[in-house]
Amino acid sequence: DVDGITVDLIENALKNAREEMDALVSRTALSPGIREQGDCFPMIANKDGKMVVGQFGSFIHGFTEAYDEEIEEGDVILTNDPYMCNAAVSHLPDWMVLKPVFREGRHIAWSAMFGHMSDNGGMVPGSIPIKAETVFQEGIQIPPTKLYKKGVLQHEILELILRNVRTPQWNRFDLNALIASCRTAAKRCVELAERFGDDVFNSTMDIILERNLIAMTHIIKMIVPESPRVFEDYICDDGMGMGPYKLKCTMWREGDKAFFDFDGTDPQAKSSINFYLNEELFKMFFGSFTINMIDPQIVFNDGFYELVEVRVPEGSILKPKYPAAL
């Protein structure tokens, strides 16, 4: 049991830490895409990988399912490969940094940030080639890799990665900014755990997630009908003269649970118009929209994910098979 005042103190401290992550990146990144446009997304999650505060929804679930190495104190993990992390990121220019947060040898949380790099190699500058027919044409693929192992930078790995991009200086500074933001969030989590105790800190994270679950239960009952609703839209052209491509989704509710079924969406394309849609990411889209529409005061996090089921057909434009271009 945690009293309400303590919950509010920890909740607001975590929200402030998330804002601090954004501020740090905007002041230390080098590329205008991250520094000015803000194409980066912070997150603080509990030890199970559920986002407690953040912007883009938790990608840690998809990452941990695909990563079987031991997680150790001081590790900083880097990846940009959608096919190796269950679409935790959706295309190669997005570099994702994850840091497990430890206190006195105990894993208490995660911090994470991903940012869109200015270049990732590949067949065109900027690394978003519309004429790509395979992911190999889109640049360097980084499987989940320990960039820092037990706190020690793996220099050779970093230099190998930066050798394969056109903007190594920008990417180096941007990557350092992402890592620094994760370390800052980790420091704040440790400070909270030291102040209130590990168990209170972890329990409060669960309570914050439960608050979101309760709120979203009411919202889903309010806005999602039990009878199916079908929506279709089209991507007119993929830049290579092919198209249109159909996107189809059917939505309905069973009890407290909302369903989104993308059956009927067109098969994957030969071109890079494919978008590998992570089911957890779609839940984030749904939750973020409904919370901001109904009650923006609700803390947005992953607490409600069990209330949503997303079905995306394999081999479709929204779940292409490797090595389709993305």
C-alpha positions as CSV (number, residue, x, y, z in Angstrom):
1,D,0.0,0.0,0.0
2,V,1.2,3.5,-0.9
3,D,-0.6,6.6,0.3
4,G,-2.0,9.0,-2.4
5,I,0.4,11.9,-1.6
6,T,3.4,9.6,-2.2
7,V,1.9,8.4,-5.4
8,D,1.4,11.9,-6.7
9,L,4.9,12.9,-5.6
10,I,6.5,10.0,-7.5
11,E,4.2,10.4,-10.5
12,N,5.1,14.1,-10.9
13,A,8.8,13.4,-10.3
14,L,8.7,10.8,-13.1
15,K,6.9,13.2,-15.4
16,N,9.5,15.9,-14.7
17,A,12.3,13.4,-15.4
18,R,10.7,12.7,-18.8
19,E,10.6,16.4,-19.5
20,E,14.3,16.6,-18.4
21,M,15.1,13.9,-21.0
22,D,13.5,16.0,-23.8
23,A,15.3,19.2,-22.6
24,L,18.7,17.5,-22.5
25,V,18.3,16.1,-26.0
26,S,17.2,19.4,-27.5
27,R,20.2,21.1,-26.0
28,T,22.9,18.6,-26.8
29,A,21.9,16.9,-30.1
30,L,23.6,18.2,-33.2
31,S,21.2,17.5,-36.1
32,P,18.3,19.8,-36.7
33,G,16.0,16.8,-37.1
34,I,16.3,15.9,-33.5
35,R,17.4,19.2,-31.9
36,E,14.8,21.4,-33.7
37,Q,12.1,19.1,-35.1
38,G,12.1,16.9,-32.0
39,D,12.0,13.6,-33.8
40,C,12.9,11.7,-30.7
41,F,10.7,10.0,-28.0
42,P,11.5,9.5,-24.4
43,M,10.2,6.8,-22.0
44,I,10.6,5.6,-18.4
45,A,9.2,2.1,-17.8
46,N,8.9,-0.2,-14.9
47,K,11.2,-3.3,-14.6
48,D,8.8,-5.3,-16.7
49,G,9.1,-2.8,-19.6
50,K,5.7,-1.1,-19.3
51,M,5.9,2.6,-20.0
52,V,4.9,4.6,-16.9
53,V,5.6,8.0,-18.4
54,G,6.6,8.9,-21.9
55,Q,5.5,9.9,-25.3
56,F,5.5,7.0,-27.8
57,G,4.4,3.9,-25.9
58,S,6.6,1.1,-24.7
59,F,8.8,-0.6,-27.3
60,I,10.6,-2.5,-24.6
61,H,8.2,-5.5,-24.7
62,G,9.0,-6.1,-28.4
63,F,12.7,-5.7,-27.7
64,T,12.9,-8.0,-24.7
65,E,11.0,-10.8,-26.6
66,A,13.7,-10.7,-29.3
67,Y,16.8,-10.2,-27.0
68,D,18.1,-13.1,-25.1
69,E,21.4,-11.7,-23.7
70,E,21.9,-11.1,-20.0
71,I,20.9,-7.6,-18.9
72,E,23.6,-6.2,-16.6
73,E,24.2,-3.0,-14.6
74,G,25.9,-0.3,-16.7
75,D,24.6,-1.7,-20.1
76,V,23.4,0.6,-22.8
77,I,21.8,-1.2,-25.7
78,L,21.4,0.1,-29.2
79,T,19.3,-1.1,-32.1
80,N,17.7,0.2,-35.3
81,D,16.5,-3.1,-36.8
82,P,12.7,-3.4,-36.9
83,Y,13.0,-7.1,-37.9
84,M,15.2,-7.9,-34.9
85,C,13.1,-6.1,-32.2
86,N,9.5,-6.9,-33.3
87,A,9.1,-3.5,-34.9
88,A,10.0,-1.7,-31.7
89,V,11.3,0.9,-34.2
90,S,9.6,1.1,-37.6
91,H,12.5,1.9,-40.0
92,L,16.3,1.9,-40.0
93,P,16.9,5.7,-39.4
94,D,15.3,5.4,-36.0
95,W,18.1,4.5,-33.5
96,M,16.8,3.2,-30.2
97,V,18.8,3.4,-26.9
98,L,17.7,1.4,-23.9
99,K,19.2,1.5,-20.4
100,P,18.3,-0.9,-17.6
101,V,18.2,1.0,-14.3
102,F,19.8,-0.7,-11.3
103,R,20.1,0.3,-7.7
104,E,22.5,-1.7,-5.5
105,G,22.4,-4.6,-7.9
106,R,18.6,-4.7,-8.2
107,H,16.9,-4.0,-11.5
108,I,14.2,-1.4,-10.8
109,A,13.3,0.3,-14.1
110,W,14.1,1.0,-17.7
111,S,14.8,4.3,-19.5
112,A,14.8,4.6,-23.2
113,M,14.9,7.1,-26.0
114,F,15.0,6.8,-29.8
115,G,15.8,9.4,-32.3
116,H,15.7,9.7,-36.1
117,M,19.2,10.0,-37.4
118,S,20.1,12.3,-40.3
119,D,21.6,9.4,-42.3
120,N,21.8,5.7,-41.9
121,G,23.8,4.8,-45.1
122,G,21.9,3.1,-47.9
123,M,21.4,4.1,-51.5
124,V,20.4,7.8,-51.0
125,P,21.4,10.5,-48.6
126,G,18.9,10.7,-45.7
127,S,18.3,6.9,-46.0
128,I,14.6,6.9,-47.0
129,P,14.9,5.7,-50.6
130,I,11.5,5.4,-52.2
131,K,13.0,3.1,-54.8
132,A,14.3,0.5,-52.3
133,E,13.0,-3.0,-52.9
134,T,14.8,-4.5,-49.9
135,V,15.9,-3.4,-46.4
136,F,19.5,-3.9,-47.4
137,Q,19.3,-0.8,-49.7
138,E,18.2,1.4,-46.7
139,G,21.4,1.4,-44.8
140,I,23.2,-0.3,-41.9
141,Q,21.1,-2.7,-39.8
142,I,22.1,-2.7,-36.1
143,P,20.8,-5.7,-34.2
144,P,20.3,-5.3,-30.4
145,T,23.9,-4.5,-29.4
146,K,25.5,-3.6,-26.1
147,L,27.1,-0.2,-27.0
148,Y,28.1,0.0,-23.3
149,K,28.8,-3.3,-21.5
150,K,28.9,-3.0,-17.8
151,G,29.5,0.8,-18.2
152,V,32.4,0.4,-20.7
153,L,32.0,1.9,-24.2
154,Q,32.6,-0.7,-27.0
155,H,34.6,1.7,-29.2
156,E,35.1,-0.7,-32.1
157,I,31.4,-1.3,-32.5
158,L,30.6,2.5,-32.4
159,E,33.2,3.3,-35.0
160,L,32.0,0.4,-37.2
161,I,28.5,1.8,-37.1
162,L,29.5,5.4,-37.8
163,R,31.7,4.4,-40.7
164,N,28.6,3.3,-42.5
165,V,26.7,6.6,-42.4
166,R,27.2,9.9,-44.3
167,T,26.9,12.1,-41.3
168,P,29.1,10.5,-38.7
169,Q,29.6,13.6,-36.6
170,W,25.9,14.4,-36.4
171,N,25.0,10.8,-35.6
172,R,27.7,10.6,-32.9
173,F,26.5,13.7,-31.1
174,D,22.8,12.7,-31.5
175,L,23.6,9.2,-30.1
176,N,25.5,10.7,-27.2
177,A,22.4,12.9,-26.5
178,L,20.1,9.9,-26.5
179,I,22.4,8.0,-24.1
180,A,22.8,11.0,-21.8
181,S,19.0,11.4,-21.6
182,C,18.6,7.8,-20.6
183,R,21.3,8.1,-18.0
184,T,19.6,11.2,-16.6
185,A,16.3,9.4,-16.3
186,A,18.0,6.4,-14.6
187,K,19.6,8.8,-12.1
188,R,16.2,10.3,-11.2
189,C,14.7,6.8,-10.8
190,V,17.5,5.8,-8.4
191,E,17.1,9.1,-6.5
192,L,13.4,8.3,-6.1
193,A,14.1,4.7,-5.0
194,E,16.6,6.0,-2.5
195,R,14.1,8.5,-1.1
196,F,11.1,6.3,-0.8
197,G,12.5,2.7,-1.0
198,D,12.6,0.3,-3.9
199,D,9.4,-1.4,-3.0
200,V,7.4,1.8,-2.7
201,F,8.9,3.1,-6.0
202,N,8.0,-0.1,-7.8
203,S,4.5,-0.3,-6.3
204,T,3.8,3.3,-7.2
205,M,4.7,2.6,-10.8
206,D,2.1,-0.3,-10.7
207,I,-0.5,2.1,-9.2
208,I,0.1,4.7,-11.9
209,L,-0.4,2.0,-14.5
210,E,-3.5,0.8,-12.7
211,R,-5.0,4.4,-12.7
212,N,-4.6,4.4,-16.5
213,L,-6.2,1.0,-16.8
214,I,-9.3,2.1,-14.8
215,A,-9.7,5.3,-16.8
216,M,-9.3,3.6,-20.1
217,T,-11.9,0.9,-19.1
218,H,-14.5,3.7,-18.9
219,I,-13.3,5.4,-22.0
220,I,-13.4,2.2,-24.1
221,K,-16.9,1.4,-22.9
222,M,-17.9,5.0,-23.8
223,I,-16.6,5.3,-27.3
224,V,-16.1,1.8,-28.8
225,P,-19.3,0.2,-30.0
226,E,-20.0,-3.5,-29.7
227,S,-21.1,-3.8,-33.3
228,P,-18.2,-3.8,-35.8
229,R,-17.3,-0.6,-37.6
230,V,-15.2,-0.8,-40.7
231,F,-12.8,1.8,-42.1
232,E,-10.9,1.8,-45.4
233,D,-8.4,4.2,-46.8
234,Y,-5.8,4.2,-49.6
235,I,-2.2,5.2,-50.2
236,C,-2.6,6.5,-53.7
237,D,1.0,6.0,-54.9
238,D,4.3,4.8,-53.5
239,G,6.6,7.1,-55.5
240,M,7.4,4.3,-58.0
241,G,4.2,4.5,-59.9
242,M,2.5,1.6,-58.1
243,G,-0.7,1.8,-56.1
244,P,-3.2,2.4,-54.7
245,Y,-2.6,0.3,-51.6
246,K,-5.6,-0.4,-49.3
247,L,-5.6,-0.1,-45.5
248,K,-8.5,-1.7,-43.8
249,C,-9.4,-1.9,-40.1
250,T,-12.5,-3.3,-38.3
251,M,-13.1,-2.1,-34.8
252,W,-15.5,-3.5,-32.2
253,R,-15.8,-4.1,-28.4
254,E,-16.4,-7.3,-26.4
255,G,-17.0,-6.4,-22.7
256,D,-14.2,-4.1,-21.6
257,K,-11.9,-5.1,-24.5
258,A,-11.5,-3.2,-27.8
259,F,-10.5,-5.1,-31.0
260,F,-8.8,-3.8,-34.1
261,D,-8.5,-6.2,-37.0
262,F,-6.5,-5.1,-40.1
263,D,-7.7,-8.2,-42.1
264,G,-8.3,-7.0,-45.7
265,T,-5.3,-4.7,-45.8
266,D,-3.3,-5.2,-49.0
267,P,-0.3,-7.5,-49.2
268,Q,3.2,-6.0,-48.7
269,A,4.5,-3.8,-51.5
270,K,7.6,-4.3,-53.6
271,S,8.6,-0.7,-52.7
272,S,9.5,0.9,-49.4
273,I,5.9,2.1,-48.7
274,N,5.6,-0.8,-46.2
275,F,5.1,0.1,-42.6
276,Y,5.9,-2.5,-40.0
277,L,3.2,-1.8,-37.4
278,N,4.0,-3.0,-34.0
279,E,0.8,-4.0,-32.2
280,E,1.9,-2.3,-29.0
281,L,2.6,0.8,-31.0
282,F,-0.9,0.8,-32.4
283,K,-2.3,0.5,-28.9
284,M,-0.2,3.6,-28.1
285,F,-1.8,5.5,-31.0
286,F,-5.3,4.5,-29.9
287,G,-4.7,5.3,-26.2
288,S,-3.0,8.7,-26.9
289,F,-5.8,9.8,-29.1
290,T,-8.6,8.8,-26.9
291,I,-7.0,10.1,-23.7
292,N,-6.3,13.5,-25.2
293,M,-9.8,13.6,-26.7
294,I,-11.7,12.6,-23.5
295,D,-9.5,13.6,-20.6
296,P,-6.0,15.0,-21.1
297,Q,-5.3,15.0,-17.4
298,I,-5.0,11.2,-17.4
299,V,-1.3,10.2,-17.3
300,F,-0.7,8.4,-20.6
301,N,1.1,5.1,-20.2
302,D,0.9,1.4,-21.0
303,G,-1.5,0.4,-18.2
304,F,-4.5,-0.1,-20.5
305,Y,-2.8,-2.4,-23.0
306,E,-4.5,-5.5,-21.8
307,L,-7.8,-3.9,-22.8
308,V,-6.9,-3.7,-26.5
309,E,-6.2,-6.5,-29.0
310,V,-4.6,-5.7,-32.4
311,R,-4.6,-8.2,-35.3
312,V,-2.3,-7.4,-38.2
313,P,-2.1,-10.1,-41.0
314,E,1.4,-11.4,-41.7
315,G,2.8,-10.5,-45.1
316,S,0.6,-7.4,-45.4
317,I,1.7,-3.8,-46.0
318,L,1.5,-3.3,-42.3
319,K,3.5,-6.5,-41.4
320,P,5.8,-7.2,-44.2
321,K,8.2,-10.2,-44.2
322,Y,11.9,-9.8,-44.1
323,P,13.8,-8.4,-46.0
324,A,11.1,-6.1,-47.4
325,A,12.0,-2.4,-47.6
326,L,10.3,-0.2,-44.9
